């Protein structure tokens, strides 16, 4: 199973391209990792300090991600295959990767977290 950060990075790159923007691979991976860490915070009790560290590093290295909320439906389609729930591979608090179920609502919250980051 592909790590969620890779799935989100691909989706961000694709949707940005569809709207005339270009994100680099490192940039989308940094924000993909930020999104995955947010899910880990909610689903696996990853400390908020680790989530914030990744968020600040992505923002400091690449600037805020330009993510229009109008893109959310397309991102959901790509990352969740149009379903209400998806199984995702995310890091747990102990550093191991684990499969977890992500709801569409949690996915949208994660996008908001990245956008506001």
Beta strands, then each sheet from edge to edge (+ up, - down):
strand 1: 85-91
strand 2: 97-103
sheet 1: 1+ 2-
end
